[in-house]
Amino acid sequence: MNTKRKRKENRKKQITVLGSGSWGTTLAILLNDKGYDVTLWEKFPNLAEAIRRDHENIRFLPGISIPWSITVTSDLNNALKDSKYIVFVTPSHTIRKVARHAASQVNYNKNAIIIDAAKGLENKTLCRMSTVLNQELPQDKKLITCLLGPSHAEEVSRKMPTSVVVAGLNQSILGKIQNLFMTANFRVYTNTDLIGVEFGVALKNTIAIAAGICDGLGYGDNTKAALITRGLAEIKRLACKLGARKETFSGLSGVGDLIATCMSRHSRNRYVGEQIGKGKSLKSILDDMVMVAEGVKTTKAAVSLASKKGIELPIAEQVYSVLFHRKNPEKAIMDLMLRKAKKEMY
């Protein structure tokens, strides 16, 4: 037996990461570095082969070496075989399709723990990602969790100190996942408010687009501070109506992720807004992007969900008008500023 194969077989329990974007690749490397047997699934065979050949994800995470001990494959059944933990890191609009295809293989291991690391809401159903997975997979809902929070792949892959939260309904399972991912540079907290955590990280992308619009228009810190603060109030208002706990939004998946996404040069959603603020069309911006800006689709879902629940989301509604009805961004900001005076509610 050659040395590489022997060392591979001596590694700890198997983990499958579904999705080889920047975040999926980063999590695969993190888990591999902890000594786990990691398989990274990439949908397209040519891209999977390129990652295997180059030991680098040049398309999504350039400059970061991918260890030989990570198995990279485009065969979904082989990727899932014997997995103890399955991490979904596909774009939110594809997660149902991937889960549906994975269900038959997962069915052989109904005790596998499912971890969602994608942020968003499904447009058609308005479902959170954990709900989508629960609908498509045979697992008990207590085995479905989410690993979310302020965590740019560009920084985590370079071992910059980062803190996130794992959310789910079973505290003992949350403890297992906490231990699974925790490193000296990647701190994991637990939270049983699955609804609040998921809504916080999804809806903040809409506010990040608004923040980017302000950047593109040349506005300053005052504008950004007001936007983040009132954006958080909107997120909390809708999420709490749907069963979230208010205190969750003071944490990593609330104000933490909101700050990171609204302020960072790595934020795809902030970038989309910035380009719109500079006068570019949404179509041209998205056509030029390699990665997915989840906030575009999430904005549709958020506005639709708020309408059904009778919740007012002034910022999200203006972002929706700018994205999908080509409203002038400066007019959208002015309409927010000239709303009826009222007491601050948070």
SERO-4910 file (N, C-alpha, C, O; in steps of 0.05 Angstrom, whole numbers):
BEGIN
 pado doro    nc1    nc2    nc3   cac1   cac2   cac3    cc1    cc2    cc3    oc1    oc2    oc3
  Met    A     17    -24      0      0      0      0     18     25      0     36     27     16
  Asn    A     12     44    -18     30     68    -19     24     86      5      3     84     18
  Thr    A     44    103     11     43    119     35     19    138     35      6    141     56
  Lys    A     12    150     12    -10    169     11    -36    155     18    -52    165     33
  Arg    A    -41    131      6    -66    117     11    -68    109     40    -89    110     52
  Lys    A    -45    100     51    -46     91     79    -52    114     98    -68    112    116
  Arg    A    -40    137     93    -46    161    109    -74    170    106    -86    180    125
  Lys    A    -86    167     82   -114    174     77   -132    156     94   -151    165    106
  Glu    A   -126    130     94   -143    111    109   -141    115    139   -160    107    154
  Asn    A   -120    127    148   -116    131    177   -130    156    187   -130    162    211
  Arg    A   -142    171    168   -155    196    176   -182    191    190   -193    169    188
  Lys    A   -193    211    204   -217    208    219   -242    207    201   -239    208    177
  Lys    A   -266    206    213   -291    201    200   -295    218    175   -284    239    172
  Gln    A   -310    207    156   -313    219    130   -333    242    129   -355    240    141
  Ile    A   -325    263    116   -342    287    112   -344    293     83   -323    293     69
  Thr    A   -368    299     73   -372    307     45   -380    336     44   -399    344     58
  Val    A   -366    351     28   -373    379     23   -385    381     -5   -371    376    -24
  Leu    A   -410    389     -7   -424    391    -33   -423    420    -42   -437    437    -32
  Gly    A   -406    425    -62   -403    452    -73   -375    461    -71   -364    464    -48
  Ser    A   -361    466    -93   -333    473    -93   -329    503    -99   -308    510   -111
  Gly    A   -348    520    -91   -343    548    -93   -322    556    -72   -309    539    -60
  Ser    A   -318    582    -68   -297    591    -50   -302    582    -22   -283    574     -8
  Trp    A   -327    583    -12   -333    575     15   -331    545     19   -321    535     39
  Gly    A   -342    530      0   -341    501      1   -312    491      1   -305    473     17
  Thr    A   -296    502    -16   -268    495    -17   -253    502      9   -237    486     19
  Thr    A   -259    525     20   -247    533     45   -254    515     68   -237    507     84
  Leu    A   -280    507     70   -288    489     91   -275    461     88   -268    448    107
  Ala    A   -273    452     63   -260    427     58   -231    427     67   -222    408     80
  Ile    A   -217    449     62   -189    451     70   -187    452    101   -170    439    113
  Leu    A   -205    467    113   -205    470    143   -208    442    156   -194    435    174
  Leu    A   -228    427    146   -234    401    157   -211    381    152   -204    364    168
  Asn    A   -200    383    128   -177    365    121   -154    371    140   -140    353    149
  Asp    A   -149    396    145   -126    404    162   -130    393    191   -111    390    206
  Lys    A   -155    388    198   -161    377    225   -158    346    225   -162    334    246
  Gly    A   -152    335    202   -147    306    201   -171    289    193   -171    265    195
  Tyr    A   -192    302    182   -216    287    173   -212    278    144   -197    290    128
  Asp    A   -226    256    137   -227    246    110   -248    262     95   -272    258     99
  Val    A   -239    280     77   -257    299     65   -260    294     35   -240    290     21
  Thr    A   -285    293     25   -291    292     -3   -304    318    -11   -323    327      1
  Leu    A   -294    331    -33   -305    356    -43   -319    349    -69   -306    340    -88
  Trp    A   -345    355    -71   -360    349    -95   -363    375   -112   -372    395   -102
  Glu    A   -356    372   -137   -360    393   -157   -377    382   -179   -372    361   -190
  Lys    A   -399    397   -186   -418    387   -205   -407    381   -232   -413    360   -245
  Phe    A   -389    398   -242   -379    395   -269   -353    380   -270   -333    388   -257
  Pro    A   -352    358   -285   -328    341   -286   -302    356   -294   -281    350   -283
  Asn    A   -305    374   -313   -280    389   -322   -269    406   -300   -245    409   -298
  Leu    A   -286    418   -284   -277    435   -262   -265    417   -239   -245    425   -227
  Ala    A   -278    394   -234   -267    376   -214   -239    366   -223   -221    365   -206
  Glu    A   -236    360   -248   -210    351   -258   -189    373   -255   -166    367   -249
  Ala    A   -197    398   -261   -178    420   -259   -169    424   -230   -145    429   -225
  Ile    A   -187    421   -211   -179    423   -182   -160    401   -175   -141    405   -161
  Arg    A   -167    376   -184   -149    353   -178   -121    358   -190   -101    352   -177
  Arg    A   -121    367   -214    -96    370   -228    -78    393   -217    -54    390   -213
  Asp    A    -91    415   -211    -76    439   -202    -72    441   -172    -56    457   -162
  His    A    -88    425   -157    -88    427   -127    -93    456   -119    -82    467   -100
  Glu    A   -111    468   -135   -119    496   -130   -146    501   -144   -151    490   -166
  Asn    A   -163    516   -131   -189    523   -144   -185    551   -156   -193    571   -145
  Ile    A   -173    551   -180   -165    576   -193   -189    593   -199   -187    618   -198
  Arg    A   -212    581   -204   -236    596   -211   -248    611   -187   -256    634   -190
  Phe    A   -249    598   -164   -263    610   -141   -245    617   -117   -253    634   -102
  Leu    A   -222    605   -115   -205    610    -92   -175    610   -100   -160    593    -90
  Pro    A   -168    628   -118   -140    628   -128   -120    634   -106   -125    650    -88
  Gly    A    -97    621   -108    -75    626    -90    -75    609    -65    -56    611    -49
  Ile    A    -95    592    -62    -97    575    -38    -92    546    -47   -107    536    -64
  Ser    A    -73    533    -35    -66    505    -42    -87    486    -30    -94    488     -7
  Ile    A    -95    467    -47   -114    446    -38    -98    420    -34    -87    410    -53
  Pro    A    -98    410     -9    -82    386     -3    -90    362    -20   -113    358    -27
  Trp    A    -70    345    -26    -75    321    -42    -94    302    -28   -108    286    -41
  Ser    A    -96    303     -1   -112    285     14   -142    290     12   -158    274     21
  Ile    A   -150    313      0   -178    318     -5   -186    305    -31   -174    309    -52
  Thr    A   -207    288    -30   -217    275    -54   -236    294    -68   -255    304    -56
  Val    A   -230    299    -94   -248    317   -109   -261    300   -131   -248    286   -146
  Thr    A   -288    302   -132   -303    286   -151   -327    300   -161   -338    318   -148
  Ser    A   -337    292   -184   -363    302   -195   -384    280   -193   -407    284   -203
  Asp    A   -377    257   -182   -396    235   -178   -410    238   -151   -397    233   -130
  Leu    A   -435    246   -151   -449    252   -126   -452    227   -109   -449    229    -84
  Asn    A   -459    205   -121   -463    180   -105   -437    172    -91   -437    165    -67
  Asn    A   -415    172   -105   -389    165    -93   -381    186    -71   -370    179    -51
  Ala    A   -388    211    -76   -381    231    -57   -395    227    -30   -384    233     -9
  Leu    A   -420    217    -31   -436    214     -7   -433    187      7   -442    184     29
  Lys    A   -420    168     -6   -418    141      5   -404    142     32   -382    151     35
  Asp    A   -418    130     52   -406    127     79   -401    153     94   -388    153    114
  Ser    A   -412    176     84   -407    201     98   -421    202    125   -445    194    127
  Lys    A   -408    213    145   -419    217    171   -431    245    174   -450    250    188
  Tyr    A   -418    263    159   -427    291    159   -429    300    129   -411    295    114
  Ile    A   -450    314    122   -454    324     95   -459    354     96   -478    363    108
  Val    A   -441    369     84   -442    398     85   -451    409     58   -438    405     38
  Phe    A   -474    423     58   -485    435     33   -474    463     31   -480    480     48
  Val    A   -459    468      9   -449    495      5   -454    503    -24   -438    517    -36
  Thr    A   -477    495    -35   -485    503    -62   -500    529    -60   -510    536    -39
  Pro    A   -503    544    -82   -520    568    -82   -548    560    -72   -558    538    -77
  Ser    A   -561    579    -59   -587    573    -47   -608    565    -68   -626    549    -62
  His    A   -606    575    -92   -626    569   -112   -622    541   -125   -639    531   -140
  Thr    A   -600    528   -118   -595    501   -128   -596    479   -107   -595    456   -112
  Ile    A   -599    488    -82   -596    469    -60   -618    447    -60   -612    425    -52
  Arg    A   -642    454    -68   -664    434    -69   -658    413    -89   -661    389    -84
  Lys    A   -648    421   -112   -642    402   -134   -620    383   -125   -621    359   -130
  Val    A   -599    394   -113   -577    377   -104   -586    358    -82   -579    335    -82
  Ala    A   -602    368    -63   -612    351    -42   -630    329    -52   -628    306    -43
  Arg    A   -646    335    -72   -663    315    -84   -647    293    -97   -653    269    -94
  His    A   -626    300   -111   -609    281   -124   -593    265   -103   -587    241   -107
  Ala    A   -587    278    -81   -571    265    -60   -588    246    -43   -577    228    -30
  Ala    A   -614    250    -42   -631    236    -23   -629    206    -24   -629    192     -4
  Ser    A   -627    194    -49   -626    165    -51   -602    154    -37   -603    133    -25
  Gln    A   -579    167    -40   -554    158    -28   -555    163      2   -546    146     18
  Val    A   -565    186     10   -567    193     39   -585    173     53   -582    168     77
  Asn    A   -605    163     38   -624    145     50   -611    120     62   -622    108     81
  Tyr    A   -587    113     52   -573     90     63   -559     97     90   -551     79    105
  Asn    A   -558    122     96   -546    131    121   -562    153    133   -554    177    133
  Lys    A   -585    146    144   -604    166    155   -594    179    180   -606    199    190
  Asn    A   -572    170    191   -561    182    215   -539    202    209   -527    214    227
  Ala    A   -533    206    183   -513    226    176   -524    253    184   -547    259    181
  Ile    A   -506    270    194   -513    297    203   -510    316    179   -489    316    166
  Ile    A   -531    331    174   -531    350    151   -525    378    161   -537    387    181
  Ile    A   -507    391    148   -499    418    155   -502    437    131   -489    433    110
  Asp    A   -519    456    134   -522    476    112   -503    499    117   -503    510    139
  Ala    A   -488    507     97   -471    530     99   -477    551     77   -461    569     72
  Ala    A   -501    548     65   -510    567     45   -529    587     58   -544    580     76
  Lys    A   -528    612     48   -545    633     59   -565    642     38   -558    650     16
  Gly    A   -591    641     46   -611    651     27   -639    640     33   -642    625     52
  Leu    A   -658    649     17   -685    640     18   -693    630     -9   -685    642    -29
  Glu    A   -708    608    -11   -716    598    -37   -739    616    -48   -759    620    -34
  Asn    A   -735    625    -72   -754    645    -84   -783    634    -86   -802    648    -79
  Lys    A   -785    610    -96   -812    599   -102   -828    593    -77   -851    599    -75
  Thr    A   -815    581    -58   -829    572    -33   -825    591    -10   -840    590     10
  Leu    A   -805    609    -12   -797    627     10   -786    612     34   -786    623     56
  Cys    A   -777    588     30   -767    571     52   -738    578     59   -722    586     41
  Arg    A   -731    574     84   -703    575     93   -689    549     83   -702    530     76
  Met    A   -663    550     83   -648    527     72   -652    502     88   -653    480     77
  Ser    A   -653    504    115   -657    480    131   -684    467    125   -687    443    126
  Thr    A   -704    484    119   -731    473    112   -730    458     86   -742    437     83
  Val    A   -715    469     66   -712    456     40   -699    429     44   -709    409     33
  Leu    A   -678    428     59   -664    402     64   -682    383     79   -681    359     73
  Asn    A   -697    393     98   -715    375    113   -737    363     95   -746    341     99
  Gln    A   -745    378     75   -766    369     57   -755    348     37   -770    331     28
  Glu    A   -729    350     31   -718    333     10   -703    308     20   -699    289      5
  Leu    A   -693    310     44   -676    288     55   -691    271     76   -710    281     88
  Pro    A   -682    246     79   -696    228     98   -689    233    127   -701    221    145
  Gln    A   -671    251    133   -662    256    161   -685    268    178   -702    283    169
  Asp    A   -684    260    203   -700    274    223   -691    304    224   -667    309    221
  Lys    A   -709    322    228   -702    351    227   -681    358    248   -668    379    245
  Lys    A   -679    343    270   -659    348    290   -630    343    280   -611    352    293
  Leu    A   -628    329    258   -601    323    247   -593    343    226   -571    341    214
  Ile    A   -610    364    221   -604    384    201   -597    410    215   -613    421    231
  Thr    A   -573    420    210   -563    444    223   -552    464    203   -551    458    179
  Cys    A   -544    487    213   -533    508    195   -507    519    208   -507    525    232
  Leu    A   -487    523    192   -462    536    200   -460    562    185   -455    563    161
  Leu    A   -465    584    200   -468    610    187   -455    632    204   -447    628    226
  Gly    A   -453    656    192   -441    678    206   -422    694    188   -419    687    165
  Pro    A   -409    714    199   -390    731    184   -364    716    177   -347    714    194
  Ser    A   -362    706    153   -340    688    146   -333    689    116   -342    672    101
  His    A   -318    708    108   -309    710     81   -288    688     75   -269    685     90
  Ala    A   -292    673     54   -273    651     47   -245    662     43   -226    649     50
  Glu    A   -243    685     32   -217    697     26   -200    700     52   -176    700     51
  Glu    A   -214    704     74   -200    708    100   -197    682    115   -175    677    126
  Val    A   -218    666    116   -216    640    131   -195    622    118   -180    609    132
  Ser    A   -193    622     91   -174    605     78   -145    614     84   -126    598     80
  Arg    A   -142    638     92   -115    649    100   -111    649    130    -93    662    141
  Lys    A   -129    635    144   -128    630    173   -129    656    189   -116    659    210
  Met    A   -145    675    179   -150    699    195   -172    693    216   -191    679    209
  Pro    A   -168    702    240   -188    696    262   -216    702    254   -222    724    245
  Thr    A   -234    683    257   -262    685    249   -279    671    269   -272    650    280
  Ser    A   -303    682    274   -323    668    291   -349    665    277   -359    684    264
  Val    A   -362    642    279   -387    636    267   -405    622    287   -398    619    310
  Val    A   -429    615    278   -448    602    296   -460    577    282   -465    578    258
  Val    A   -463    556    297   -477    532    286   -504    531    300   -506    532    325
  Ala    A   -525    530    284   -552    531    295   -568    505    288   -564    494    266
  Gly    A   -584    497    306   -600    473    302   -618    468    326   -619    484    344
  Leu    A   -633    446    325   -653    440    346   -643    421    367   -657    418    388
  Asn    A   -620    409    364   -610    390    383   -583    399    394   -563    400    379
  Gln    A   -581    405    419   -557    416    431   -533    397    429   -511    406    425
  Ser    A   -538    371    433   -516    352    432   -504    350    404   -480    348    401
  Ile    A   -521    352    383   -511    352    356   -496    377    350   -475    377    337
  Leu    A   -506    400    360   -492    425    357   -464    424    369   -445    434    358
  Gly    A   -462    410    392   -436    407    405   -417    391    387   -393    397    386
  Lys    A   -427    370    374   -410    354    356   -400    371    333   -376    369    326
  Ile    A   -417    387    321   -409    404    298   -390    426    307   -371    433    293
  Gln    A   -395    437    331   -377    457    342   -349    445    344   -329    458    336
  Asn    A   -346    421    354   -320    408    356   -308    401    329   -284    401    325
  Leu    A   -326    394    311   -317    387    284   -302    409    270   -282    405    258
  Phe    A   -313    434    273   -302    456    258   -282    474    273   -266    488    261
  Met    A   -283    473    300   -268    492    316   -238    488    312   -227    466    314
  Thr    A   -225    511    307   -195    511    306   -186    536    321   -202    552    332
  Ala    A   -159    540    322   -148    563    336   -156    589    322   -156    610    334
  Asn    A   -163    587    296   -170    611    280   -199    612    272   -208    631    259
  Phe    A   -214    591    278   -242    589    270   -258    581    294   -261    557    301
  Arg    A   -270    601    307   -285    596    332   -315    592    325   -326    607    310
  Val    A   -327    572    337   -355    565    332   -371    566    357   -365    554    377
  Tyr    A   -393    582    356   -412    583    378   -437    567    370   -441    562    347
  Thr    A   -453    559    390   -478    545    384   -502    563    390   -501    581    407
  Asn    A   -524    557    376   -549    572    380   -572    555    371   -572    543    350
  Thr    A   -592    553    388   -616    536    381   -638    552    367   -659    541    360
  Asp    A   -633    578    361   -653    594    346   -647    591    317   -636    609    304
  Leu    A   -654    568    305   -649    563    277   -662    583    259   -651    592    239
  Ile    A   -687    591    265   -702    610    249   -687    637    249   -683    648    227
  Gly    A   -680    647    272   -667    673    273   -640    673    259   -634    692    245
  Val    A   -624    653    263   -597    651    251   -600    651    220   -586    666    206
  Glu    A   -618    635    210   -621    633    181   -632    658    168   -622    667    147
  Phe    A   -651    671    181   -662    695    170   -642    718    172   -640    734    154
  Gly    A   -627    719    194   -607    740    197   -586    740    174   -581    760    162
  Val    A   -575    716    168   -554    715    148   -565    717    120   -550    725    101
  Ala    A   -590    710    116   -602    713     89   -610    742     83   -602    752     62
  Leu    A   -624    754    101   -635    781     96   -614    802     96   -618    823     84
  Lys    A   -592    797    110   -571    818    110   -559    823     82   -548    844     78
  Asn    A   -562    804     64   -551    808     37   -566    830     22   -555    844      6
  Thr    A   -592    833     28   -607    855     16   -597    881     26   -594    900     10
  Ile    A   -592    883     52   -582    908     63   -554    914     53   -547    937     49
  Ala    A   -538    893     48   -512    897     36   -513    908      8   -496    925      1
  Ile    A   -533    901     -7   -536    913    -34   -542    943    -30   -531    959    -45
  Ala    A   -559    949    -11   -565    978     -6   -540    993      3   -535   1015     -6
  Ala    A   -523    980     19   -498    992     28   -480    997      5   -467   1018      3
  Gly    A   -479    978    -14   -462    982    -37   -472   1004    -55   -456   1019    -67
  Ile    A   -499   1007    -57   -510   1029    -73   -501   1056    -61   -494   1074    -76
  Cys    A   -501   1058    -35   -491   1082    -22   -462   1087    -28   -454   1110    -32
  Asp    A   -446   1066    -28   -418   1069    -35   -415   1078    -64   -399   1096    -70
  Gly    A   -430   1066    -82   -429   1074   -110   -437   1103   -115   -427   1115   -133
  Leu    A   -456   1112    -98   -465   1140   -101   -446   1160    -88   -449   1184    -91
  Gly    A   -426   1149    -73   -407   1167    -60   -415   1177    -33   -403   1196    -23
  Tyr    A   -435   1165    -21   -444   1173      6   -423   1164     27   -406   1147     21
  Gly    A   -426   1174     51   -405   1169     71   -413   1151     94   -432   1136     92
  Asp    A   -398   1154    116   -402   1136    139   -429   1141    153   -441   1122    163
  Asn    A   -438   1166    154   -464   1171    167   -486   1155    153   -503   1142    167
  Thr    A   -486   1155    127   -506   1141    111   -505   1111    117   -525   1098    121
  Lys    A   -480   1100    116   -476   1071    120   -485   1063    148   -497   1042    152
  Ala    A   -478   1079    168   -485   1072    196   -516   1071    199   -526   1053    212
  Ala    A   -529   1091    187   -559   1092    189   -571   1068    175   -590   1055    185
  Leu    A   -559   1061    152   -570   1039    136   -567   1012    150   -585    996    151
  Ile    A   -543   1008    162   -539    983    176   -558    980    200   -569    959    205
  Thr    A   -560   1002    215   -577   1002    239   -606    997    232   -620    980    245
  Arg    A   -616   1012    213   -645   1009    206   -649    983    190   -671    972    191
  Gly    A   -629    974    176   -631    948    163   -634    926    183   -649    907    178
  Leu    A   -618    927    204   -620    907    225   -648    907    237   -659    886    244
  Ala    A   -660    930    241   -687    932    252   -707    918    233   -726    905    242
  Glu    A   -703    922    207   -721    908    188   -719    878    189   -739    864    190
  Ile    A   -694    869    189   -689    840    191   -702    828    216   -716    807    214
  Lys    A   -698    841    238   -708    831    264   -739    831    263   -752    813    273
  Arg    A   -751    852    252   -780    855    251   -793    831    236   -812    819    246
  Leu    A   -782    825    213   -794    803    197   -788    776    210   -806    760    212
  Ala    A   -763    772    218   -755    746    229   -770    739    255   -778    716    259
  Cys    A   -773    759    272   -787    754    297   -817    748    292   -829    733    307
  Lys    A   -828    760    272   -856    754    264   -858    724    256   -880    712    259
  Leu    A   -836    713    246   -836    685    237   -825    666    257   -821    642    251
  Gly    A   -821    675    282   -814    657    303   -786    659    314   -778    644    332
  Ala    A   -770    678    304   -742    682    314   -742    695    341   -761    708    350
  Arg    A   -719    692    355   -716    706    381   -701    732    377   -681    733    362
  Lys    A   -710    753    389   -699    780    385   -669    781    391   -654    794    377
  Glu    A   -660    767    412   -632    769    421   -613    757    401   -589    764    401
  Thr    A   -622    740    383   -605    728    363   -592    749    345   -570    746    335
  Phe    A   -606    772    341   -597    792    322   -575    810    334   -565    828    320
  Ser    A   -569    806    359   -546    820    371   -521    803    368   -500    811    377
  Gly    A   -524    780    356   -501    761    354   -488    760    327   -492    778    310
  Leu    A   -473    739    323   -456    736    299   -473    734    273   -465    745    253
  Ser    A   -496    720    275   -512    717    251   -531    741    246   -544    742    226
  Gly    A   -531    760    265   -546    784    262   -529    807    255   -521    811    232
  Val    A   -523    823    275   -507    847    270   -479    840    261   -467    855    245
  Gly    A   -468    817    269   -441    809    261   -439    806    230   -422    818    217
  Asp    A   -456    789    220   -456    784    191   -464    809    175   -454    813    153
  Leu    A   -482    824    186   -491    849    173   -467    868    169   -464    880    148
  Ile    A   -452    872    190   -429    891    189   -409    881    168   -400    896    151
  Ala    A   -402    855    170   -382    844    152   -390    847    123   -374    854    106
  Thr    A   -415    841    117   -425    841     89   -428    869     79   -424    874     55
  Cys    A   -437    887     95   -441    915     86   -415    930     83   -413    950     68
  Met    A   -394    922     97   -369    937     97   -347    926     80   -328    940     72
  Ser    A   -347    900     75   -324    886     64   -320    889     33   -340    889     18
  Arg    A   -296    891     25   -288    891     -3   -293    863    -15   -294    860    -39
  His    A   -295    842      2   -299    815     -7   -329    810    -13   -336    790    -26
  Ser    A   -347    827     -3   -375    821     -5   -386    824    -33   -384    845    -45
  Arg    A   -396    802    -44   -407    802    -71   -433    819    -72   -438    833    -92
  Asn    A   -449    818    -51   -474    834    -51   -468    864    -49   -481    880    -63
  Arg    A   -449    871    -33   -442    900    -31   -431    909    -58   -437    931    -67
  Tyr    A   -416    892    -72   -405    898    -98   -427    903   -118   -426    922   -134
  Val    A   -447    886   -118   -470    890   -137   -482    917   -133   -487    932   -152
  Gly    A   -488    924   -107   -499    950   -102   -482    973   -110   -491    993   -121
  Glu    A   -456    970   -105   -437    991   -113   -437    997   -143   -437   1020   -151
  Gln    A   -438    975   -158   -438    978   -187   -464    991   -197   -464   1007   -216
  Ile    A   -486    984   -184   -512    996   -191   -511   1026   -184   -520   1043   -200
  Gly    A   -499   1033   -161   -497   1061   -153   -480   1076   -173   -483   1101   -176
  Lys    A   -461   1063   -187   -444   1076   -207   -457   1077   -234   -446   1088   -253
  Gly    A   -482   1066   -236   -497   1068   -261   -498   1044   -279   -510   1045   -300
  Lys    A   -487   1021   -270   -488    997   -286   -515    983   -283   -528    986   -262
  Ser    A   -523    967   -303   -548    952   -301   -543    926   -286   -521    915   -285
  Leu    A   -564    916   -273   -562    891   -258   -553    868   -276   -536    852   -268
  Lys    A   -564    867   -300   -557    845   -318   -527    845   -325   -514    824   -325
  Ser    A   -517    868   -331   -488    869   -339   -470    862   -315   -449    850   -319
  Ile    A   -478    870   -291   -463    864   -267   -462    834   -263   -441    822   -259
  Leu    A   -485    821   -263   -487    792   -258   -473    776   -280   -461    755   -274
  Asp    A   -475    786   -305   -462    772   -327   -432    771   -324   -419    752   -333
  Asp    A   -421    791   -311   -392    794   -308   -381    780   -283   -357    777   -279
  Met    A   -400    770   -265   -391    758   -240   -387    728   -243   -403    715   -256
  Val    A   -366    718   -230   -361    689   -230   -378    676   -207   -389    655   -211
  Met    A   -379    689   -184   -393    679   -161   -421    690   -159   -428    709   -173
  Val    A   -437    678   -141   -465    685   -139   -469    706   -117   -458    704    -95
  Ala    A   -485    727   -123   -493    746   -103   -521    738    -94   -541    744   -107
  Glu    A   -522    725    -71   -547    714    -61   -569    735    -56   -593    729    -58
  Gly    A   -560    760    -50   -579    780    -43   -599    788    -64   -620    798    -58
  Val    A   -592    783    -89   -610    791   -111   -635    774   -109   -658    785   -110
  Lys    A   -632    748   -108   -655    730   -105   -669    733    -78   -693    732    -76
  Thr    A   -653    737    -57   -664    739    -30   -682    764    -27   -701    763    -13
  Thr    A   -675    785    -41   -691    809    -40   -720    804    -50   -739    813    -38
  Lys    A   -722    788    -71   -748    781    -81   -764    765    -60   -787    771    -55
  Ala    A   -751    746    -48   -764    729    -29   -771    745     -4   -793    741      7
  Ala    A   -754    763      5   -759    778     29   -783    797     26   -800    798     43
  Val    A   -784    810      3   -806    829     -2   -833    813     -4   -853    822      6
  Ser    A   -832    791    -17   -856    774    -20   -865    764      7   -889    764     13
  Leu    A   -846    754     23   -853    743     50   -864    765     68   -883    761     82
  Ala    A   -852    789     67   -861    811     84   -889    819     76   -905    826     93
  Ser    A   -895    819     50   -921    827     40   -942    807     50   -964    815     58
  Lys    A   -936    781     50   -954    761     60   -960    764     90   -982    758     99
  Lys    A   -940    773    104   -942    775    134   -950    802    143   -954    807    167
  Gly    A   -953    821    124   -961    848    131   -939    863    146   -945    880    164
  Ile    A   -914    858    139   -891    871    152   -879    892    133   -875    887    110
  Glu    A   -873    915    144   -861    937    128   -831    934    128   -818    932    149
  Leu    A   -819    934    104   -790    932    100   -782    955     81   -777    950     58
  Pro    A   -780    979     91   -775   1002     73   -749   1000     57   -749   1005     33
  Ile    A   -727    991     69   -702    989     55   -703    967     34   -696    971     11
  Ala    A   -713    944     42   -715    921     23   -733    928      0   -727    920    -23
  Glu    A   -754    942      5   -773    949    -16   -760    968    -36   -765    966    -60
  Gln    A   -744    987    -26   -730   1005    -45   -708    990    -60   -704    995    -84
  Val    A   -694    972    -48   -674    955    -62   -688    940    -84   -678    938   -106
  Tyr    A   -711    928    -78   -726    913    -98   -733    931   -122   -730    922   -145
  Ser    A   -742    955   -116   -750    973   -138   -725    981   -155   -728    983   -180
  Val    A   -703    984   -142   -678    991   -158   -669    967   -175   -662    970   -198
  Leu    A   -670    943   -163   -660    919   -177   -678    911   -200   -669    905   -222
  Phe    A   -704    911   -194   -723    898   -213   -741    917   -228   -755    909   -247
  His    A   -742    942   -220   -758    962   -234   -741    986   -243   -752   1007   -252
  Arg    A   -715    984   -241   -696   1004   -250   -701   1031   -238   -698   1052   -252
  Lys    A   -710   1032   -214   -714   1058   -200   -687   1071   -196   -667   1058   -191
  Asn    A   -686   1097   -199   -662   1112   -196   -652   1109   -167   -667   1115   -148
  Pro    A   -627   1100   -162   -617   1096   -135   -619   1120   -117   -625   1118    -94
  Glu    A   -612   1144   -128   -614   1168   -112   -642   1174   -104   -647   1184    -82
  Lys    A   -661   1169   -122   -689   1173   -115   -698   1154    -93   -713   1161    -76
  Ala    A   -687   1129    -94   -694   1109    -74   -684   1118    -46   -699   1116    -26
  Ile    A   -660   1129    -45   -649   1139    -20   -666   1162    -10   -672   1164     14
  Met    A   -673   1180    -28   -688   1204    -20   -716   1196     -9   -726   1208     10
  Asp    A   -728   1176    -22   -754   1167    -13   -753   1155     15   -772   1157     31
  Leu    A   -730   1142     21   -727   1131     48   -724   1154     68   -735   1153     90
  Met    A   -709   1175     61   -704   1197     79   -728   1214     84   -731   1226    105
  Leu    A   -747   1214     65   -770   1231     67   -795   1217     76   -817   1227     75
  Arg    A   -791   1192     87   -814   1178     98   -825   1194    122   -810   1210    134
  Lys    A   -849   1188    129   -862   1201    152   -845   1199    177   -835   1177    184
  Ala    A   -842   1221    192   -826   1220    217   -840   1202    237   -864   1201    240
  Lys    A   -823   1187    252   -834   1168    271   -815   1162    293   -791   1169    292
  Lys    A   -824   1149    314   -807   1141    336   -788   1118    328   -796   1101    312
  Glu    A   -764   1119    338   -745   1097    331   -755   1071    344   -759   1070    368
  Met    A   -757   1051    327   -766   1024    337   -744   1004    329   -734   1005    307
  Tyr    A   -736    987    347   -715    967    342   -721    941    356   -705    923    353
***
